[in-house]
Amino acid sequence: MEKLLQLQRQMEEEKLKEEMEIQRELTKKTILSQILEPKARERLATVKLAYPDIATQIENELVYLAQAGKIRHQLSDEELKSILRRIMPKKKDIRIVRRGIL
């Protein structure tokens, strides 16, 4: 009987955590739609496809700044690009050197 109650509590806790996560995601989407212009949102979605971890980091930082009152206007695509340039990993130059075999 005790194990059954414990299992029920555990399931309720998991359900509550899931609901909180869904609520957090909805809040994040709402805030991002308010602080990003449409083109900037598109760019962030594209970045999320290629670099999901970096995009999530940027989203969380933007939400934090918006909640702290540091962002007072909608960010344009150019402003988002400058943020991305600072955060994105630098491209490595790959050079192919041909050596004559004679």
ROSE-4610 file (N, C-alpha, C; in Angstrom, 1 decimal, always signed):
// ROSE-4610
residu = [M/M/M/E/E/E/K/K/K/L/L/L/L/L/L/Q/Q/Q/L/L/L/Q/Q/Q/R/R/R/Q/Q/Q/M/M/M/E/E/E/E/E/E/E/E/E/K/K/K/L/L/L/K/K/K/E/E/E/E/E/E/M/M/M/E/E/E/I/I/I/Q/Q/Q/R/R/R/E/E/E/L/L/L/T/T/T/K/K/K/K/K/K/T/T/T/I/I/I/L/L/L/S/S/S/Q/Q/Q/I/I/I/L/L/L/E/E/E/P/P/P/K/K/K/A/A/A/R/R/R/E/E/E/R/R/R/L/L/L/A/A/A/T/T/T/V/V/V/K/K/K/L/L/L/A/A/A/Y/Y/Y/P/P/P/D/D/D/I/I/I/A/A/A/T/T/T/Q/Q/Q/I/I/I/E/E/E/N/N/N/E/E/E/L/L/L/V/V/V/Y/Y/Y/L/L/L/A/A/A/Q/Q/Q/A/A/A/G/G/G/K/K/K/I/I/I/R/R/R/H/H/H/Q/Q/Q/L/L/L/S/S/S/D/D/D/E/E/E/E/E/E/L/L/L/K/K/K/S/S/S/I/I/I/L/L/L/R/R/R/R/R/R/I/I/I/M/M/M/P/P/P/K/K/K/K/K/K/K/K/K/D/D/D/I/I/I/R/R/R/I/I/I/V/V/V/R/R/R/R/R/R/G/G/G/I/I/I/L/L/L]
num = [1/1/1/2/2/2/3/3/3/4/4/4/5/5/5/6/6/6/7/7/7/8/8/8/9/9/9/10/10/10/11/11/11/12/12/12/13/13/13/14/14/14/15/15/15/16/16/16/17/17/17/18/18/18/19/19/19/20/20/20/21/21/21/22/22/22/23/23/23/24/24/24/25/25/25/26/26/26/27/27/27/28/28/28/29/29/29/30/30/30/31/31/31/32/32/32/33/33/33/34/34/34/35/35/35/36/36/36/37/37/37/38/38/38/39/39/39/40/40/40/41/41/41/42/42/42/43/43/43/44/44/44/45/45/45/46/46/46/47/47/47/48/48/48/49/49/49/50/50/50/51/51/51/52/52/52/53/53/53/54/54/54/55/55/55/56/56/56/57/57/57/58/58/58/59/59/59/60/60/60/61/61/61/62/62/62/63/63/63/64/64/64/65/65/65/66/66/66/67/67/67/68/68/68/69/69/69/70/70/70/71/71/71/72/72/72/73/73/73/74/74/74/75/75/75/76/76/76/77/77/77/78/78/78/79/79/79/80/80/80/81/81/81/82/82/82/83/83/83/84/84/84/85/85/85/86/86/86/87/87/87/88/88/88/89/89/89/90/90/90/91/91/91/92/92/92/93/93/93/94/94/94/95/95/95/96/96/96/97/97/97/98/98/98/99/99/99/100/100/100/101/101/101/102/102/102]
x = [+0.8/+0.0/+0.9/+1.9/+2.8/+3.5/+3.9/+4.6/+3.6/+2.4/+1.4/+1.3/+1.2/+1.1/+2.4/+3.5/+4.8/+4.8/+4.3/+4.3/+3.4/+2.2/+1.3/+1.9/+2.5/+3.2/+4.3/+5.0/+6.1/+5.5/+4.4/+3.7/+3.2/+2.6/+2.1/+3.2/+4.3/+5.5/+6.0/+6.1/+6.5/+5.6/+4.3/+3.3/+3.4/+3.6/+3.8/+5.0/+6.1/+7.3/+7.1/+6.4/+6.1/+5.3/+4.2/+3.4/+4.2/+5.1/+5.9/+6.8/+7.4/+8.2/+7.5/+6.3/+5.4/+5.1/+4.8/+4.5/+5.7/+6.9/+8.1/+8.4/+8.2/+8.4/+7.4/+6.1/+5.1/+5.5/+6.0/+6.4/+7.6/+8.5/+9.7/+9.3/+8.4/+7.9/+7.2/+6.4/+5.7/+6.7/+7.6/+8.6/+9.4/+9.9/+10.7/+9.9/+8.6/+7.8/+7.6/+7.7/+7.5/+8.8/+10.0/+11.2/+12.0/+11.6/+12.2/+11.3/+11.9/+11.2/+11.0/+10.0/+9.8/+11.0/+11.8/+13.0/+14.0/+14.1/+15.1/+14.6/+13.3/+12.7/+13.0/+12.9/+13.2/+14.7/+15.5/+17.0/+17.3/+16.7/+16.9/+16.4/+15.3/+14.7/+15.7/+16.3/+17.3/+18.5/+19.0/+20.1/+19.8/+18.6/+18.2/+18.3/+18.0/+18.1/+19.6/+20.5/+21.9/+22.6/+22.3/+23.0/+22.0/+21.3/+20.2/+20.7/+21.8/+22.3/+22.7/+23.3/+23.6/+22.3/+21.4/+20.1/+19.4/+19.4/+18.7/+19.4/+20.7/+21.5/+21.1/+21.0/+20.7/+19.3/+18.3/+16.9/+16.8/+17.5/+17.4/+18.0/+19.1/+19.7/+18.8/+18.2/+17.3/+16.1/+15.5/+14.4/+14.8/+16.0/+16.5/+16.6/+17.2/+17.4/+16.1/+15.1/+13.8/+13.1/+13.2/+12.6/+13.2/+14.5/+15.3/+15.1/+14.4/+14.1/+15.3/+16.2/+17.4/+17.1/+16.0/+15.6/+14.4/+14.4/+13.3/+12.6/+13.2/+12.6/+12.8/+12.1/+12.2/+13.6/+14.2/+15.6/+15.4/+16.1/+16.1/+17.0/+16.9/+17.7/+19.2/+19.5/+20.9/+21.4/+20.6/+21.1/+21.3/+20.4/+20.5/+21.7/+22.0/+23.2/+24.5/+24.5/+25.7/+25.8/+24.7/+24.8/+25.3/+24.8/+25.2/+26.7/+27.2/+28.6/+29.5/+29.1/+29.9/+29.8/+28.7/+28.5/+28.9/+28.6/+28.8/+30.3/+30.5/+31.9/+32.5/+33.8/+34.5/+34.7/+34.6/+34.8/+36.3/+36.7/+38.1/+38.4/+39.6/+40.0/+40.6/+40.2/+40.7/+41.5/+42.7/+43.6/+44.1/+44.0/+44.5/+45.8/+46.9/+48.2/+48.5/+48.8/+49.1/+50.7/+51.2/+52.6/+52.9/+53.8/+54.1/+54.8/+54.4/+55.0/+55.8/+57.0/+57.9/+59.3]
y = [-1.2/+0.0/+1.3/+1.2/+2.4/+2.6/+1.6/+1.7/+2.3/+1.9/+2.5/+4.0/+4.4/+5.9/+6.6/+6.0/+6.6/+6.7/+5.7/+5.7/+6.8/+6.9/+8.0/+9.4/+9.6/+10.9/+11.2/+10.1/+10.3/+10.7/+10.1/+10.4/+11.8/+12.2/+13.6/+14.6/+14.3/+15.2/+15.3/+14.2/+14.2/+15.0/+14.8/+15.6/+17.1/+17.4/+18.8/+19.4/+18.7/+19.2/+19.4/+18.5/+18.6/+19.8/+20.0/+21.2/+22.5/+22.5/+23.7/+23.9/+22.9/+23.0/+23.6/+23.1/+23.6/+25.1/+25.4/+26.8/+27.7/+27.2/+28.0/+28.2/+27.2/+27.3/+28.3/+28.2/+29.2/+30.6/+30.8/+32.2/+32.6/+31.7/+32.1/+32.5/+31.7/+32.0/+33.3/+33.6/+34.9/+36.1/+35.9/+37.0/+37.2/+36.1/+36.2/+36.9/+36.6/+37.2/+38.7/+39.1/+40.5/+41.3/+40.6/+41.4/+41.2/+40.3/+40.1/+40.4/+41.1/+41.4/+40.1/+40.0/+38.7/+38.1/+39.0/+38.4/+37.9/+38.6/+38.1/+36.8/+36.6/+35.3/+34.2/+34.5/+33.5/+33.1/+34.1/+33.8/+32.9/+33.2/+32.4/+31.0/+30.9/+29.5/+28.7/+29.4/+28.8/+28.3/+29.2/+28.9/+27.7/+27.7/+26.6/+25.2/+25.2/+23.9/+23.5/+24.4/+24.0/+23.9/+24.8/+24.8/+24.9/+23.8/+24.0/+24.4/+24.0/+24.4/+25.9/+26.4/+27.8/+28.7/+28.2/+29.0/+29.0/+27.9/+27.9/+28.8/+28.9/+29.8/+31.2/+31.6/+32.9/+33.2/+32.3/+32.5/+32.8/+32.0/+32.2/+33.5/+33.9/+35.2/+36.3/+36.3/+37.3/+37.4/+36.3/+36.3/+36.9/+36.5/+37.1/+38.6/+39.1/+40.5/+41.3/+40.6/+41.3/+41.4/+40.3/+40.3/+41.3/+41.5/+42.4/+43.9/+44.1/+45.4/+46.0/+45.2/+45.7/+45.8/+45.1/+45.3/+46.1/+47.2/+48.1/+48.2/+47.7/+47.7/+46.4/+46.2/+44.9/+44.9/+43.8/+43.6/+43.3/+44.0/+43.8/+42.6/+42.2/+41.1/+41.5/+42.7/+43.2/+43.1/+43.5/+43.4/+41.9/+41.1/+39.6/+39.1/+39.5/+39.0/+39.4/+40.6/+41.0/+40.2/+39.8/+38.9/+37.6/+37.1/+35.8/+35.7/+36.8/+36.9/+36.7/+37.3/+37.3/+35.9/+35.2/+33.9/+32.7/+32.7/+31.6/+31.2/+29.9/+29.4/+30.0/+30.3/+30.8/+29.7/+30.0/+29.0/+28.8/+27.5/+27.2/+27.2/+27.7/+27.7/+26.3/+25.8/+24.5/+24.7/+24.4/+24.6/+23.2/+23.0/+21.8/+22.1/+21.5/+21.7/+20.5/+20.8/+19.7/+19.6/+18.5/+18.3/+17.4/+17.8/+17.0/+15.7/+14.6/+13.3/+12.9/+13.3/+13.0/+12.7]
z = [+0.0/+0.0/+0.0/+0.8/+0.9/-0.4/-1.1/-2.4/-3.4/-3.4/-4.3/-4.1/-2.8/-2.5/-3.0/-2.8/-3.2/-4.7/-5.4/-6.9/-7.4/-6.7/-7.1/-6.9/-5.8/-5.5/-6.6/-6.9/-7.9/-9.2/-9.6/-10.9/-10.9/-9.7/-9.6/-9.7/-9.1/-9.2/-10.6/-11.3/-12.7/-13.6/-13.3/-14.1/-13.8/-12.6/-12.2/-12.9/-12.9/-13.5/-15.0/-15.6/-17.0/-17.3/-16.5/-16.7/-16.5/-15.5/-15.3/-16.5/-17.1/-18.2/-19.4/-19.6/-20.7/-20.5/-19.3/-18.9/-19.2/-18.8/-19.0/-20.5/-21.3/-22.8/-23.4/-22.9/-23.4/-23.1/-21.8/-21.4/-22.3/-22.5/-23.3/-24.7/-25.3/-26.7/-26.7/-25.7/-25.7/-25.6/-24.7/-24.5/-25.8/-26.4/-27.6/-28.7/-28.8/-29.9/-29.7/-28.4/-28.1/-28.3/-28.1/-28.2/-29.5/-30.4/-31.6/-32.8/-33.8/-35.0/-35.8/-36.7/-37.4/-38.1/-38.7/-39.4/-38.4/-37.3/-36.2/-35.7/-35.5/-35.0/-36.0/-37.3/-38.4/-38.3/-38.1/-38.1/-36.8/-35.7/-34.5/-34.7/-35.4/-35.7/-36.6/-37.5/-38.4/-37.6/-36.8/-35.9/-35.1/-34.6/-33.7/-34.4/-35.7/-36.4/-36.5/-36.7/-36.9/-35.6/-34.6/-33.3/-32.2/-31.9/-30.9/-29.5/-29.1/-27.8/-27.7/-28.8/-28.8/-28.9/-29.7/-29.8/-28.5/-27.8/-26.5/-25.5/-25.6/-24.7/-25.0/-26.3/-26.7/-26.3/-26.5/-26.1/-24.6/-23.8/-22.4/-22.0/-22.6/-22.3/-22.6/-23.8/-24.3/-23.3/-22.9/-22.0/-20.7/-20.2/-18.9/-19.0/-20.1/-20.3/-20.4/-21.1/-21.2/-19.9/-19.1/-17.8/-16.8/-17.0/-16.2/-16.6/-17.7/-18.2/-19.0/-19.4/-20.2/-21.7/-22.2/-23.6/-23.6/-24.2/-24.2/-25.6/-26.6/-27.9/-28.6/-29.7/-30.5/-31.1/-31.0/-31.6/-33.1/-33.9/-35.4/-35.7/-37.0/-37.5/-37.4/-37.7/-37.6/-36.2/-35.2/-33.8/-33.4/-33.8/-33.5/-34.2/-35.4/-36.1/-35.3/-34.8/-34.0/-32.7/-32.1/-30.9/-31.3/-32.5/-33.0/-33.3/-33.9/-34.3/-33.0/-31.9/-30.7/-30.1/-30.2/-29.5/-30.4/-31.6/-32.5/-32.6/-32.7/-32.8/-34.1/-34.1/-35.2/-36.3/-37.5/-38.6/-38.7/-38.9/-39.1/-40.6/-40.9/-42.3/-42.5/-43.6/-44.0/-45.3/-45.3/-46.5/-46.9/-48.2/-48.8/-49.5/-49.1/-49.7/-50.6/-51.8/-52.7/-52.9/-52.7/-52.9/-54.1/-54.8/-56.0/-55.6/-56.2/-55.9/-57.2/-57.3/-58.4/-58.0]
